[in-house]
């Protein structure tokens, strides 16, 4: 493989470090050439590297005479053109207009809307760069946050890849002593003083004003501390004025431009970054090499490197008080500071090396070439109940996508959704409107395999309309030459009037996996051969919840007493519910509240389940609580994991509970609930239609009295189901590859 890289040649900072780190490892894996368009330090240093490089100097940004030489180079057999920065992007678009027909990729190193300061530069150069970016075939974002940014700005998700900056940690670091560096910046080194440092150009986006406001707050509480600002820029004069107005001029040293960054990092005791916007900054990894405890704003891809509270502290951007508090913690607790510095070093060297950076690029290049020349732009299209703000189905979609990407990281996915824009943003995949027939036809023509997604899609208990929708999509897919895979579905019930059509369409599937044994009886009723059917498990069983810190904040908002055990409740207003369902359930929950439990309602679908929860609460004398509206599936799982027992009516409430190792009592309103409970070896359920509250009491009491044994059984069942759930994705990849199942 031969890849031609283009860059202006005047690059400094993170972009320069990124490109050099990439090339140093990439040159040993593929044929690579770098072309620069201006002289400078970048090209001088590049010339000393074992990389084929060439300077094709432009007379100005609009000088397109360089195109002739570039076309000659590309004609030498290059497979991909890979650009870095606005100037290279603009030249690349000119190459495409000249008829160069190979894939063009650009790496997005920063938020391109913030790259140029000043009215005229923004007006001209930013506009040109936006125009150029839209013409590219593929994009590499240097953090997951930047990928989300591009998708939110209507770049096609399947064209955007993610990498993380890497460094060669074996490269020798050269730096002077602390005493010598102190002398260079005009101060005397004092080992009793804590030096807090920040490095970066003096632009508003870097948040130096936040740093200085925090410096004032820290200085008011700690005497022996000084703040070192390295770097330069047009904003320096304003920062000096801000120091004066805050009365901290004696505490702040402006060190100016520092060529040898490791001398600066070696000198400081705490490394900080206060940016309002970032990608994945090298200064944090450079600090990690010297094991410096670090406090950074929570922006861009930084949380991917710094796990808050474990290998550094994160604060919300512009919150100088939070920054100050975390700096004080590190200053006052040297052991904590040392441990965080050590942990950051281990995380950086273990996960963000130049070798991993290069390997990621080779994988991306292979995926790009495969996609660019293929008439099938999607490996799979997903059809399901997506985009309806249903927590369970949202979780299913996330689980299926995660499992597929685990088996095939470069898999190309399109989802038929009610809210395509939201699906693109939330899941990072292409999406199209599920009720646009012409769009569905177009996407299916471009795909290899249709997945009839998880859930109960082939059933008419809800309505015949939804059944016919999914079956017709299956028939259309086969007609257009797609393979069809029914993925971990719950099948049935199907009424006799719909059975023939359901049988015909379902039988078109190349393979079928089911989420529980009870669906097998409906498969037999349809006359479908068991040779192409396997029982696995619901994909959502393998999902995990949000971090504890996030969940504790959610629970705190509800107002419940965290010292008490929580009984979780999830209900829906089903048309066949017992006429006294809400009253009976509310009465029993009152009894549990009297016994010292906190009652927490966890709606799965808003606003429907919130209304149903309020109906139950209206029959309670004791105070009950409800989770905030709009929780996503991971937050919902996290909340459920904190409950003692879950009384659940929605299927995915029960699935999330088993996944979180929480004992459950099911409320059955649909055969799918019974099917899951039986498959999960759970024998405690009550019927919603003839609601036996005494039976509910008995089952709940049995769990309380035998809690350890019940919880162990749930844990064993959860592990078994999780392993089975992964099988569905493995089968999908075999179907794509034409392998025998």
C-alpha positions as CSV (number, residue, x, y, z in Angstrom):
1,X,0.0,0.0,0.0
2,X,1.3,3.5,-0.9
3,X,-0.1,6.6,0.9
4,X,0.8,10.2,0.0
5,X,0.5,12.7,2.9
6,X,0.1,16.4,2.3
7,X,0.7,19.2,4.8
8,X,1.5,22.9,4.6
9,X,4.9,22.5,6.3
10,X,4.5,25.4,8.7
11,X,2.8,23.3,11.3
12,X,3.7,23.4,15.0
13,X,2.3,22.1,18.3
14,X,0.0,19.1,18.4
15,X,-0.5,18.6,14.7
16,X,3.3,18.5,14.1
17,X,3.8,16.0,17.0
18,X,0.9,13.9,15.7
19,X,2.3,13.6,12.2
20,X,5.8,12.9,13.3
21,X,4.7,10.2,15.7
22,X,2.5,8.7,13.0
23,X,5.2,8.7,10.3
24,X,7.9,7.3,12.6
25,X,6.0,4.1,13.0
26,X,4.0,4.0,9.8
27,X,7.1,4.1,7.6
28,X,7.9,0.5,8.8
29,X,4.4,-0.8,7.8
30,X,3.6,0.7,4.4
31,X,5.1,2.9,1.6
32,X,4.6,6.5,2.7
33,X,5.6,9.8,1.3
34,X,5.1,13.3,2.8
35,X,4.9,16.5,0.7
36,X,5.2,20.0,2.2
37,X,4.2,23.2,0.6
38,X,6.4,25.7,2.6
39,X,9.8,25.8,4.2
40,X,10.3,25.8,7.9
41,X,11.2,23.9,11.0
42,X,8.6,21.2,10.2
43,X,10.2,20.4,6.8
44,X,13.8,20.7,8.3
45,X,13.0,18.1,11.0
46,X,11.1,15.9,8.5
47,X,14.1,15.8,6.2
48,X,16.1,14.2,9.0
49,X,13.6,11.4,9.4
50,X,13.7,8.1,7.5
51,X,10.7,9.2,5.5
52,X,10.5,9.9,1.8
53,X,9.7,13.6,1.7
54,X,9.5,16.4,-0.8
55,X,9.1,20.2,-0.8
56,X,6.9,21.6,-3.5
57,X,6.9,25.2,-2.5
58,X,3.9,27.4,-3.1
59,X,4.3,31.1,-3.8
60,X,1.1,31.7,-1.9
61,X,-2.0,29.9,-0.6
62,X,-3.7,30.2,-4.0
63,X,-0.8,29.0,-6.1
64,X,-2.0,25.8,-7.8
65,X,1.1,25.3,-9.9
66,X,2.0,22.5,-7.4
67,X,-0.8,20.3,-8.8
68,X,1.3,19.2,-11.8
69,X,4.0,17.7,-9.7
70,X,1.5,16.2,-7.2
71,X,-0.3,14.4,-10.1
72,X,3.1,13.0,-11.3
73,X,3.7,11.6,-7.8
74,X,0.2,10.1,-7.5
75,X,0.6,8.4,-10.8
76,X,3.6,6.5,-9.4
77,X,1.0,4.2,-7.9
78,X,-0.3,5.8,-4.7
79,X,-3.5,4.3,-3.3
80,X,-4.6,7.1,-1.0
81,X,-4.0,10.8,-0.5
82,X,-4.0,11.8,3.2
83,X,-4.2,15.5,4.1
84,X,-3.4,17.4,7.3
85,X,-4.6,21.0,7.7
86,X,-6.5,23.6,5.8
87,X,-4.0,24.3,3.1
88,X,-3.5,20.7,2.2
89,X,-7.3,20.2,2.2
90,X,-7.8,23.0,-0.4
91,X,-5.1,21.6,-2.6
92,X,-6.6,18.1,-2.4
93,X,-10.0,19.4,-3.6
94,X,-8.2,20.9,-6.6
95,X,-6.6,17.5,-7.3
96,X,-10.0,15.9,-7.2
97,X,-11.3,18.4,-9.7
98,X,-8.4,17.6,-11.9
99,X,-9.7,14.0,-12.1
100,X,-7.6,12.2,-9.5
101,X,-9.7,9.2,-8.7
102,X,-8.3,7.6,-5.5
103,X,-9.6,8.0,-1.9
104,X,-8.9,11.3,-0.2
105,X,-8.7,11.4,3.6
106,X,-8.1,14.3,5.9
107,X,-7.2,14.2,9.6
108,X,-9.2,16.7,11.7
109,X,-6.7,17.8,14.3
110,X,-8.9,20.5,15.8
111,X,-12.2,22.2,15.6
112,X,-11.9,23.7,12.2
113,X,-14.3,26.6,13.1
114,X,-11.7,27.8,15.6
115,X,-8.5,27.4,13.7
116,X,-8.2,31.0,12.4
117,X,-8.3,34.1,14.6
118,X,-9.4,37.5,13.3
119,X,-12.4,38.5,11.2
120,X,-10.9,38.3,7.8
121,X,-9.0,35.1,8.4
122,X,-12.1,33.5,9.7
123,X,-14.2,34.8,6.8
124,X,-11.8,33.6,4.1
125,X,-9.7,30.7,5.4
126,X,-12.3,29.0,7.6
127,X,-14.9,29.3,4.8
128,X,-12.4,27.7,2.3
129,X,-11.6,24.9,4.7
130,X,-15.3,24.2,5.4
131,X,-15.9,24.0,1.6
132,X,-12.8,21.7,1.2
133,X,-13.8,19.4,4.0
134,X,-17.2,18.7,2.6
135,X,-15.5,17.4,-0.6
136,X,-13.4,14.7,1.1
137,X,-14.3,11.0,0.9
138,X,-13.1,10.1,4.4
139,X,-12.1,11.7,7.7
140,X,-10.0,10.8,10.7
141,X,-10.9,12.5,14.0
142,X,-8.2,12.5,16.7
143,X,-10.7,11.8,19.4
144,X,-14.2,10.3,19.8
145,X,-15.4,13.8,20.7
146,X,-14.2,15.2,17.4
147,X,-16.0,12.3,15.6
148,X,-19.2,13.3,17.4
149,X,-18.5,16.9,16.4
150,X,-18.2,16.0,12.7
151,X,-21.4,13.8,12.8
152,X,-23.3,16.6,14.5
153,X,-22.3,18.9,11.6
154,X,-23.8,16.4,9.0
155,X,-20.7,14.6,8.0
156,X,-21.6,11.0,7.1
157,X,-20.9,8.8,10.2
158,X,-19.5,5.8,8.2
159,X,-17.0,8.1,6.5
160,X,-15.5,9.2,9.9
161,X,-12.9,7.1,11.7
162,X,-11.3,7.7,15.1
163,X,-7.7,7.5,16.2
164,X,-5.9,8.8,19.3
165,X,-2.7,10.6,19.3
166,X,0.3,8.5,20.1
167,X,3.9,9.0,21.2
168,X,7.2,7.2,20.9
169,X,7.8,6.8,24.6
170,X,11.2,5.2,23.9
171,X,12.5,8.5,22.4
172,X,15.0,10.2,24.6
173,X,13.8,13.2,26.6
174,X,16.2,16.1,26.9
175,X,15.7,18.7,29.6
176,X,17.7,21.0,31.9
177,X,17.7,21.0,35.7
178,X,15.0,22.8,37.6
179,X,17.5,25.4,38.8
180,X,18.7,26.1,35.3
181,X,15.1,26.5,33.9
182,X,14.2,28.8,36.8
183,X,17.1,31.0,35.9
184,X,16.0,31.0,32.3
185,X,12.6,32.4,33.2
186,X,14.0,34.9,35.7
187,X,13.2,33.4,39.0
188,X,15.1,31.4,41.7
189,X,14.0,27.8,42.2
190,X,12.5,27.1,45.6
191,X,12.0,23.4,46.4
192,X,9.4,24.4,49.1
193,X,7.2,26.1,46.5
194,X,4.7,24.2,44.3
195,X,4.9,25.2,40.7
196,X,1.6,24.9,38.7
197,X,2.2,25.1,34.9
198,X,0.2,25.6,31.7
199,X,1.6,25.7,28.2
200,X,-0.1,26.8,25.0
201,X,-0.6,29.7,22.7
202,X,-2.3,32.7,24.3
203,X,-5.7,32.4,22.6
204,X,-9.1,32.6,24.2
205,X,-9.9,29.0,23.3
206,X,-7.0,27.8,25.6
207,X,-8.7,29.3,28.7
208,X,-5.7,31.1,30.3
209,X,-8.2,33.4,31.9
210,X,-9.7,30.4,33.7
211,X,-6.2,29.4,34.8
212,X,-5.5,32.9,36.3
213,X,-8.9,33.1,38.1
214,X,-8.1,29.7,39.7
215,X,-4.6,30.9,40.6
216,X,-6.2,33.8,42.6
217,X,-8.4,31.3,44.5
218,X,-5.5,28.9,45.2
219,X,-3.2,31.8,46.3
220,X,-5.8,33.0,48.8
221,X,-5.5,29.6,50.6
222,X,-1.9,28.5,50.0
223,X,1.2,30.7,50.3
224,X,4.0,28.6,48.7
225,X,2.6,28.3,45.1
226,X,3.5,30.0,41.8
227,X,1.9,29.7,38.4
228,X,4.0,29.4,35.3
229,X,2.5,30.2,31.9
230,X,4.6,29.0,28.9
231,X,3.8,30.0,25.3
232,X,3.0,33.2,23.6
233,X,0.4,34.9,21.4
234,X,-1.6,38.0,20.7
235,X,-3.6,37.5,23.9
236,X,-0.6,37.9,26.3
237,X,-1.2,41.6,27.0
238,X,-4.8,40.9,28.1
239,X,-3.6,38.1,30.4
240,X,-1.0,40.4,32.0
241,X,-3.8,43.0,32.6
242,X,-6.0,40.3,34.1
243,X,-3.2,39.3,36.5
244,X,-2.9,42.9,37.7
245,X,-6.6,43.3,38.2
246,X,-6.7,40.0,40.2
247,X,-3.8,41.1,42.3
248,X,-1.7,38.0,41.6
249,X,1.1,39.5,39.4
250,X,3.7,38.4,41.9
251,X,2.4,34.8,41.8
252,X,2.4,34.4,38.0
253,X,5.4,34.1,35.7
254,X,5.0,34.5,31.9
255,X,7.8,32.2,30.6
256,X,7.3,33.0,26.9
257,X,7.8,30.5,24.1
258,X,9.5,27.3,25.3
259,X,11.3,25.3,22.6
260,X,12.3,22.4,24.8
261,X,9.0,21.5,26.3
262,X,10.4,18.8,28.6
263,X,12.5,21.3,30.5
264,X,9.2,23.2,31.3
265,X,7.4,20.0,32.3
266,X,10.3,18.8,34.4
267,X,10.3,22.1,36.2
268,X,6.6,22.2,37.2
269,X,4.9,20.1,39.9
270,X,1.4,20.1,38.5
271,X,0.5,20.2,34.8
272,X,-2.8,21.9,33.8
273,X,-4.9,22.4,30.7
274,X,-7.8,24.8,30.7
275,X,-9.0,24.8,27.1
276,X,-12.5,25.5,26.1
277,X,-12.1,23.2,23.2
278,X,-9.5,20.5,22.4
279,X,-9.0,17.3,20.5
280,X,-6.5,15.0,22.2
281,X,-3.6,17.3,23.2
282,X,0.0,16.1,23.3
283,X,0.9,18.3,26.2
284,X,-1.0,15.9,28.5
285,X,1.0,12.9,27.2
286,X,4.2,14.8,27.4
287,X,3.3,15.5,31.0
288,X,2.5,11.9,31.5
289,X,6.0,10.9,30.3
290,X,7.4,12.7,33.3
291,X,4.6,11.4,35.6
292,X,3.2,14.8,36.4
293,X,-0.1,15.0,38.3
294,X,-2.6,16.7,36.0
295,X,-5.8,18.8,36.1
296,X,-7.6,19.4,32.8
297,X,-10.9,20.7,31.5
298,X,-13.3,18.0,30.5
299,X,-13.3,18.7,26.7
300,X,-12.6,16.8,23.5
301,X,-11.0,13.4,23.9
302,X,-9.2,14.2,27.2
303,X,-11.5,12.0,29.3
304,X,-10.2,9.1,27.1
305,X,-6.8,9.7,28.6
306,X,-7.5,11.1,32.0
307,X,-9.9,8.9,34.1
308,X,-11.2,11.5,36.6
309,X,-10.0,10.7,40.1
310,X,-7.7,7.9,39.1
311,X,-5.0,9.3,36.9
312,X,-5.7,13.0,37.2
313,X,-8.6,15.4,37.8
314,X,-11.1,16.8,35.3
315,X,-13.2,20.0,35.7
316,X,-15.9,21.4,33.6
317,X,-14.6,24.0,31.2
318,X,-14.6,27.6,32.5
319,X,-15.3,26.5,36.1
320,X,-12.2,28.1,37.8
321,X,-13.5,27.3,41.3
322,X,-13.6,23.6,40.5
323,X,-10.1,23.9,39.0
324,X,-8.9,25.7,42.1
325,X,-10.3,23.0,44.5
326,X,-8.6,20.2,42.6
327,X,-5.3,22.0,42.4
328,X,-5.5,22.5,46.2
329,X,-6.1,18.7,46.7
330,X,-3.0,17.9,44.8
331,X,-0.9,20.6,46.5
332,X,-1.9,19.5,50.0
333,X,-1.7,15.7,49.3
334,X,1.7,14.8,47.9
335,X,1.0,11.1,48.0
336,X,-2.2,11.6,46.0
337,X,-0.3,13.7,43.5
338,X,2.4,11.1,43.1
339,X,0.0,8.3,42.6
340,X,-2.0,10.2,40.0
341,X,1.2,11.0,38.1
342,X,2.2,7.3,38.2
343,X,-1.2,6.2,37.0
344,X,-1.3,8.7,34.2
345,X,2.1,7.4,33.0
346,X,0.9,3.8,33.0
347,X,-2.3,4.7,31.1
348,X,-0.6,6.8,28.5
349,X,2.3,4.4,27.7
350,X,-0.1,1.4,27.7
351,X,-2.7,2.8,25.4
352,X,-1.5,5.8,23.4
353,X,1.8,4.8,21.7
354,X,2.9,5.7,18.2
355,X,2.8,2.0,17.3
356,X,-0.9,1.8,18.1
357,X,-1.4,5.1,16.2
358,X,0.2,3.6,13.1
359,X,-1.6,0.3,13.3
360,X,-4.9,2.1,13.6
361,X,-4.1,4.0,10.4
362,X,-3.2,0.9,8.5
363,X,-6.6,-0.6,9.5
364,X,-8.3,2.6,8.4
365,X,-6.5,2.7,5.0
366,X,-7.6,-0.9,4.3
367,X,-11.2,-0.1,5.3
368,X,-11.2,3.0,3.1
369,X,-9.8,1.2,0.0
370,X,-12.4,-1.6,0.5
371,X,-15.2,0.8,0.8
372,X,-14.2,3.2,-1.9
373,X,-14.1,0.6,-4.7
374,X,-17.1,-1.4,-3.4
375,X,-20.6,-1.1,-5.0
376,X,-22.0,-2.1,-1.6
377,X,-21.6,0.9,0.8
378,X,-23.0,-1.0,3.8
379,X,-22.3,-4.3,5.3
380,X,-25.6,-4.3,7.1
381,X,-28.8,-2.3,7.4
382,X,-30.6,-2.6,10.7
383,X,-34.4,-2.7,10.8
384,X,-36.2,-2.4,14.1
385,X,-38.2,-0.2,16.5
386,X,-35.5,2.5,16.5
387,X,-35.8,6.3,17.1
388,X,-39.0,6.2,19.2
389,X,-37.4,7.2,22.6
390,X,-37.9,3.7,24.0
391,X,-35.1,3.0,26.5
392,X,-35.2,-0.8,25.8
393,X,-35.0,-0.5,22.1
394,X,-32.3,2.1,22.3
395,X,-30.3,-0.3,24.4
396,X,-30.9,-3.1,21.9
397,X,-29.6,-0.9,19.1
398,X,-26.5,0.1,21.1
399,X,-25.8,-3.5,22.1
400,X,-26.1,-4.9,18.5
401,X,-23.8,-2.1,17.1
402,X,-21.3,-2.7,19.9
403,X,-21.3,-6.5,19.4
404,X,-20.9,-6.2,15.7
405,X,-18.1,-3.7,15.9
406,X,-16.3,-5.9,18.4
407,X,-16.4,-8.7,15.8
408,X,-15.6,-6.4,12.9
409,X,-14.4,-3.0,13.9
410,X,-14.7,-1.5,10.4
411,X,-18.3,-2.8,9.8
412,X,-20.4,-0.3,7.8
413,X,-23.9,0.1,9.3
414,X,-27.1,1.9,8.3
415,X,-30.1,2.1,10.6
416,X,-33.7,2.6,9.6
417,X,-34.9,5.0,12.2
418,X,-37.8,7.2,13.1
419,X,-35.3,9.9,14.0
420,X,-32.3,9.4,11.6
421,X,-30.5,12.6,12.8
422,X,-30.6,11.5,16.4
423,X,-29.6,8.0,15.5
424,X,-26.5,9.2,13.6
425,X,-25.5,11.4,16.5
426,X,-26.1,8.9,19.3
427,X,-24.8,5.8,17.6
428,X,-22.2,7.1,15.2
429,X,-23.6,5.2,12.2
430,X,-25.5,6.1,9.1
431,X,-29.2,6.3,9.4
432,X,-32.2,6.9,7.1
433,X,-35.9,7.5,7.7
434,X,-37.8,4.2,8.2
435,X,-40.9,5.3,6.4
436,X,-39.2,6.6,3.2
437,X,-39.8,3.8,0.8
438,X,-37.4,5.2,-1.9
439,X,-34.6,5.7,0.7
440,X,-35.1,2.1,2.0
441,X,-34.8,0.8,-1.5
442,X,-31.7,2.8,-2.2
443,X,-30.0,1.7,1.0
444,X,-30.9,-2.0,0.6
445,X,-29.4,-1.9,-2.9
446,X,-26.2,-0.7,-1.3
447,X,-26.1,-3.3,1.4
448,X,-25.0,-6.9,1.8
449,X,-27.2,-8.0,4.6
450,X,-30.4,-6.9,6.3
451,X,-30.6,-7.4,10.1
452,X,-34.2,-7.6,11.4
453,X,-33.0,-6.2,14.7
454,X,-33.5,-7.4,18.3
455,X,-36.8,-7.2,20.0
456,X,-40.3,-8.6,19.4
457,X,-40.7,-7.5,15.7
458,X,-42.5,-10.5,14.2
459,X,-45.7,-10.4,16.3
460,X,-49.1,-8.8,16.1
461,X,-50.0,-8.5,19.7
462,X,-49.1,-4.8,19.5
463,X,-50.6,-4.3,16.0
464,X,-50.7,-5.9,12.6
465,X,-49.3,-2.8,11.0
466,X,-45.9,-3.1,12.6
467,X,-45.7,-6.8,11.8
468,X,-46.4,-6.1,8.1
469,X,-43.9,-3.3,8.1
470,X,-41.0,-5.6,9.2
471,X,-42.1,-8.5,7.0
472,X,-42.3,-6.3,3.9
473,X,-38.8,-4.9,4.6
474,X,-37.5,-8.5,4.7
475,X,-39.2,-9.4,1.5
476,X,-37.9,-6.2,-0.2
477,X,-34.4,-6.9,1.0
478,X,-34.4,-10.4,-0.5
479,X,-35.9,-9.1,-3.8
480,X,-33.0,-6.6,-4.0
481,X,-30.4,-9.3,-3.4
482,X,-29.6,-8.9,0.3
483,X,-29.0,-11.7,2.7
484,X,-31.4,-11.5,5.7
485,X,-30.6,-12.3,9.3
486,X,-33.3,-12.2,12.0
487,X,-31.1,-11.2,15.0
488,X,-32.0,-12.4,18.5
489,X,-35.7,-11.8,18.0
490,X,-38.7,-12.8,20.1
491,X,-41.1,-14.4,17.7
492,X,-44.9,-14.3,18.2
493,X,-47.6,-14.3,19.0
494,X,-48.9,-14.2,15.4
495,X,-52.7,-14.4,14.8
496,X,-54.0,-17.0,12.3
497,X,-55.0,-14.3,9.8
498,X,-51.3,-13.1,9.6
499,X,-49.6,-16.5,9.9
500,X,-49.2,-17.3,6.2
501,X,-47.6,-14.0,5.3
502,X,-45.4,-14.1,8.5
503,X,-44.3,-17.7,7.6
504,X,-43.4,-16.8,4.0
505,X,-41.4,-13.7,4.9
506,X,-39.7,-15.2,8.0
507,X,-38.7,-18.3,6.0
508,X,-36.8,-16.0,3.6
509,X,-34.2,-15.4,6.3
510,X,-30.8,-16.9,5.7
511,X,-30.5,-17.5,9.5
512,X,-32.5,-16.8,12.6
513,X,-31.4,-16.3,16.2
514,X,-33.9,-16.2,19.0
515,X,-33.7,-14.5,22.4
516,X,-35.5,-17.3,24.3
517,X,-36.8,-20.8,24.0
518,X,-40.4,-19.9,24.0
519,X,-40.1,-18.4,20.5
520,X,-39.2,-21.8,19.1
521,X,-42.9,-22.9,19.3
522,X,-43.9,-20.1,17.1
523,X,-41.1,-20.9,14.6
524,X,-42.4,-24.5,14.5
525,X,-46.0,-23.2,14.0
526,X,-44.7,-21.2,11.0
527,X,-43.2,-24.4,9.5
528,X,-39.6,-23.0,9.5
529,X,-36.7,-25.6,9.6
530,X,-34.8,-25.6,12.8
531,X,-31.6,-26.1,10.8
532,X,-31.3,-22.3,10.3
533,X,-32.5,-21.4,13.9
534,X,-30.5,-21.0,17.1
535,X,-31.5,-19.7,20.5
536,X,-29.0,-17.2,21.8
537,X,-30.1,-14.3,24.1
538,X,-31.2,-10.7,24.1
539,X,-28.2,-8.5,23.1
540,X,-28.9,-5.9,25.9
541,X,-28.0,-8.5,28.6
542,X,-24.3,-7.6,28.0
543,X,-24.6,-3.9,28.5
544,X,-23.3,-2.1,31.5
545,X,-24.4,1.1,33.3
546,X,-22.9,4.6,33.6
547,X,-20.1,5.2,36.1
548,X,-21.1,5.2,39.8
549,X,-20.3,8.9,40.0
550,X,-23.0,9.7,37.4
551,X,-25.5,7.4,39.0
552,X,-25.1,8.8,42.5
553,X,-25.7,12.2,41.1
554,X,-29.0,11.0,39.5
555,X,-30.1,9.3,42.7
556,X,-29.2,12.4,44.7
557,X,-31.6,14.4,42.4
558,X,-34.5,12.1,43.2
559,X,-34.2,13.0,46.9
560,X,-34.4,9.4,48.3
561,X,-32.5,8.2,51.3
562,X,-29.3,6.4,50.1
563,X,-28.9,4.7,53.4
564,X,-32.0,2.6,52.8
565,X,-32.4,-0.3,50.4
566,X,-34.2,0.7,47.2
567,X,-37.1,-1.3,45.7
568,X,-37.2,-0.4,42.0
569,X,-40.5,-0.4,40.1
570,X,-41.2,-0.2,36.4
571,X,-44.8,-0.2,35.1
572,X,-46.7,0.5,32.0
573,X,-50.4,1.3,31.4
574,X,-51.4,-1.8,29.5
575,X,-55.0,-2.0,28.0
576,X,-55.6,-5.4,29.7
577,X,-54.2,-4.4,33.2
578,X,-56.3,-5.5,36.1
579,X,-58.9,-2.7,36.8
580,X,-57.4,-2.3,40.3
581,X,-53.8,-2.8,39.2
582,X,-52.5,0.6,40.2
583,X,-54.4,0.6,43.5
584,X,-53.2,-2.9,44.5
585,X,-49.6,-2.2,43.6
586,X,-49.6,1.2,45.3
587,X,-51.0,-0.4,48.5
588,X,-48.2,-3.1,48.6
589,X,-45.5,-0.6,47.9
590,X,-46.8,1.4,50.9
591,X,-46.2,-1.7,53.0
592,X,-42.6,-2.0,51.7
593,X,-42.1,1.7,52.5
594,X,-43.4,1.1,56.0
595,X,-40.8,-1.7,56.4
596,X,-38.0,0.8,55.7
597,X,-37.5,0.5,51.9
598,X,-37.3,3.4,49.5
599,X,-39.6,3.1,46.5
600,X,-38.1,4.3,43.2
601,X,-40.1,4.3,40.0
602,X,-37.9,3.9,36.8
603,X,-39.8,4.8,33.6
604,X,-38.5,3.0,30.5
605,X,-40.5,5.0,27.9
606,X,-41.3,8.6,28.4
607,X,-43.8,10.1,28.9
608,X,-46.0,7.0,28.9
609,X,-44.4,5.2,31.8
610,X,-44.1,8.4,33.9
611,X,-47.8,8.7,33.7
612,X,-48.3,5.1,34.7
613,X,-45.9,5.5,37.6
614,X,-47.8,8.6,38.8
615,X,-51.0,6.6,38.8
616,X,-49.5,4.1,41.2
617,X,-48.0,6.8,43.4
618,X,-51.4,8.4,43.7
619,X,-52.5,5.3,45.6
620,X,-49.6,5.5,48.1
621,X,-49.6,7.3,51.4
622,X,-45.8,7.1,51.8
623,X,-43.5,9.2,49.6
624,X,-42.1,7.5,46.6
625,X,-39.6,8.7,44.1
626,X,-39.1,8.7,40.3
627,X,-35.9,9.0,38.2
628,X,-35.5,12.2,36.2
629,X,-37.0,12.2,32.7
630,X,-34.9,11.5,29.7
631,X,-32.3,9.0,31.2
632,X,-30.5,7.1,28.5
633,X,-30.2,3.3,28.6
634,X,-26.7,3.3,30.4
635,X,-28.0,5.6,33.1
636,X,-31.1,3.5,33.5
637,X,-29.0,0.4,33.9
638,X,-26.8,2.2,36.4
639,X,-29.8,3.2,38.5
640,X,-31.3,-0.4,38.3
641,X,-27.9,-1.7,39.5
642,X,-28.3,0.3,42.7
643,X,-31.7,-1.3,43.6
644,X,-32.2,-4.1,46.1
645,X,-35.1,-5.8,44.3
646,X,-36.7,-4.9,41.0
647,X,-40.4,-5.2,40.4
648,X,-40.6,-4.9,36.6
649,X,-43.2,-5.0,33.9
650,X,-41.2,-3.8,30.9
651,X,-39.1,-6.6,29.3
652,X,-35.9,-4.6,29.3
653,X,-36.3,-3.6,32.9
654,X,-36.0,-7.3,33.7
655,X,-33.1,-7.8,31.2
656,X,-31.3,-4.8,32.7
657,X,-31.9,-6.1,36.2
658,X,-30.5,-9.5,35.4
659,X,-27.5,-7.8,33.7
660,X,-27.0,-5.8,36.8
661,X,-27.3,-8.9,39.1
662,X,-30.5,-7.6,40.8
663,X,-33.2,-10.1,41.9
664,X,-36.5,-9.5,40.1
665,X,-40.2,-10.2,40.3
666,X,-41.8,-9.9,36.9
667,X,-45.3,-8.5,36.1
668,X,-46.5,-10.4,33.0
669,X,-48.5,-8.5,30.4
670,X,-47.2,-10.2,27.3
671,X,-45.9,-13.8,26.6
672,X,-42.4,-12.3,25.9
673,X,-42.1,-11.5,29.6
674,X,-42.8,-15.1,30.6
675,X,-40.5,-16.3,27.9
676,X,-37.6,-14.3,29.2
677,X,-38.2,-15.1,32.8
678,X,-38.3,-18.9,32.0
679,X,-35.1,-18.6,29.9
680,X,-33.3,-16.8,32.7
681,X,-34.5,-19.4,35.2
682,X,-36.6,-16.9,37.2
683,X,-39.8,-18.4,38.7
684,X,-41.2,-15.3,40.3
685,X,-43.9,-13.5,38.3
686,X,-47.5,-12.2,38.6
687,X,-50.0,-11.6,35.9
688,X,-51.0,-8.0,35.1
689,X,-54.4,-8.9,33.9
690,X,-55.5,-10.8,37.0
691,X,-53.1,-9.0,39.4
692,X,-52.5,-11.2,42.5
693,X,-50.9,-8.8,45.0
694,X,-50.6,-11.5,47.7
695,X,-48.5,-13.6,45.3
696,X,-46.3,-10.5,44.6
697,X,-45.9,-10.1,48.4
698,X,-44.9,-13.8,48.8
699,X,-42.3,-13.7,46.0
700,X,-40.8,-10.4,47.3
701,X,-40.6,-11.8,50.8
702,X,-38.9,-15.0,49.6
703,X,-36.2,-12.9,47.8
704,X,-35.7,-10.8,51.0
705,X,-35.4,-13.9,53.2
706,X,-33.0,-15.8,50.8
707,X,-31.3,-12.8,49.3
708,X,-27.7,-14.1,49.0
709,X,-28.8,-17.3,47.3
710,X,-31.2,-15.6,44.9
711,X,-28.5,-13.0,44.0
712,X,-26.0,-15.7,43.3
713,X,-28.4,-17.5,41.0
714,X,-29.1,-14.3,39.1
715,X,-25.3,-13.8,38.7
716,X,-24.8,-17.3,37.3
717,X,-27.8,-16.8,34.9
718,X,-26.5,-13.4,33.8
719,X,-23.1,-14.8,32.9
720,X,-24.6,-17.6,30.8
721,X,-26.9,-15.3,28.9
722,X,-24.2,-12.7,28.2
723,X,-22.0,-15.4,26.6
724,X,-25.0,-16.6,24.5
725,X,-25.8,-13.0,23.4
726,X,-22.4,-12.5,21.9
727,X,-23.0,-15.5,19.6
728,X,-25.6,-13.5,17.5
729,X,-22.9,-11.0,16.3
730,X,-20.5,-13.8,15.5
731,X,-23.1,-15.5,13.3
732,X,-23.8,-12.2,11.5
733,X,-20.1,-11.8,10.5
734,X,-20.1,-15.4,9.3
735,X,-23.1,-14.6,7.1
736,X,-21.3,-11.6,5.7
737,X,-18.2,-13.6,5.0
738,X,-20.1,-16.4,3.4
739,X,-18.8,-18.9,6.1
740,X,-20.7,-21.9,7.3
741,X,-22.6,-21.5,10.5
